[in-house]
């Protein structure tokens, strides 16, 4: 149901309808880990920029964070009230973005394992969420810390939000 490749190309992760999450080592062609923790369809998997964490989520409404080296689950992020359909780490790996069937986009601090912002303009499903690259020259425009993300959903539009601020 979902797939991601680490930025360095070393690993591929897959999420499956039976709740399985697998990490494959692309260099050896072998399975690196078969991960436990989710028992419902896994609709999204995403490696952190450094390739040290894998986030997996889906119908269980939980985001499981796994240590790629050990395969150990290191966190379970909860707060969505519906299936989570999409995930994305920001470029530094400091934040994880999630979009769900309930129309909410949540921003999670990877360090504190807590939701730091919830954005919602609709109750329609959000099919995809993505952090936008920091614009070149943003520092000169006074936007050095501002990060933006886009969400797309059943409404047929794309909404763009600025940064990870607000209430969880």
N, C-alpha and C positions, 0 to 999 in steps of 0.2 A: 504493500500500500504506500510505502514511502522509501526514499533512498537519499543518501548524502555521501559526498566524498570529502575527506579532510583536505584543507587548503594545500598541504604538502603532498597530497596524492598517495600517502602511505596506506590509508584505511578507507574502506567503504562500509557504511552502516545501512541496514535495511530494517524496516518495521513491517509487521505482518498482521493479517486479519485475526490470527489466533492469539495475538498479544506478544508474539516473539519479537525480540530485538537481537540482531546479530551484527557483530563487527568482524570484517574480513581484512586480513593483511594483504594488501595488493602486491607487495614485494614477494611474498612466499606463495600466494594463491591459496592460503589456508584460512580457516576460521580462527580468529583471534579470541573472541568471546561470544558465548550465548548468554544473553543477559536476562535476569529475572526481575520481576517487579510489576509488570503490567499484564493484566489478564483479559483486556479488551482490545479491539482493533487499534493498531498503532498507525495513526494518520500522518505523523511528522517525526522525523529524526533530523538532528542538526549538530554538527561538530562545532566546538568553540574555535575561534581563530587560531589559537595555539595548538589545537588538536588534542588537548589534555582532557577535555570533557565532551560527553555526548549527551544531548538532551533528547528525550523521547516522550511522546504524548499521543493522546487520542481520545477514544471513547470513555476511558476511565476518569477523565477530567483532572488528571494528575500529570504534572511534568516531572519525570524521573531524570535526575542528573547522575550520570555514571562516570567514573574515572576510567579513561580509555586504557591506561596501562594495566590496571588490576581487574577491571570489570566490576568493581564494587559500586553499588548504588550509594552515592554520597549525599543525596537530598531528594525530597519529594515536595514539590511546590504545589500548593492547593489554593483555590480561590475562584476558579471558573465554575459556572453553574451548568455548563453544557460541554459537549464534545469540543476538544481543542483541535483545530484543523491546521495550524501553521505555526512555525517557530523560526526565529532568526536571532543570532547573536550580533551585537554591534561590533564595530571593527576592533575595539580593544578587548572584547570579551567581558567587559564590566557589566553589561546588561544583556538580558535575554528578553525578547519580545514574543508574545503569544497572541494568537487570534482565535476566537472561538465561535461556535454556532450561536451563542447568545448575543452576538454583535459587539462584544467587548474585546478591546486590545489591552493587554496588561504588560507592564514593564517590570521586570524582576531584577533586583540586585543579585548578581551571582555571588558576591562576597557574603552578604547577610542572609541570602536565601529568602528574601522577603519581597512582596509586591510593593513597588515604590510609586506606581501610577496606574490608574485605570482610565481608559478613554472609550467613550461610547457615544455615538450619535444616532444609533439605530438599534433595533432588536433583531435585525436581519443578520444571517450568518456572515462572518468574515472568512473568506476562503483563503486569503493569502496576506501575509504581513512581511515587510522587509525594511531594514534600516537603509537609509540613503547614505551614500558615501559623503564624508565631509567635503564640502566644496573647497576647491583651491581658492585661496584668497579670502576665505571666510574670516580669518583672524583680523585682516585689515578692515573688514566690514563690521567688526565687533561681535562676530558670531563664533569665536574660538571654542566655546564650550557647548554651543547649541548643536544637538544632534536631532535629526529628523527621521521620521519613518512614514511609510505609506501602507495603507490597508486597502484591500479590494474585497468586495463582497457581493451579496445577492442584490444589493440596490443598483448594481451596474456601474457604479462610480468608483473613483479612487480618491481617497481622502489622505491628506498629508498632515502630520502632526509634528510639532516642534518639541523635542527633548523629553526627558523622563522625569517630569515634575508633576506634582499633584498628589492626591490621596490614593491609597491602595484600596 
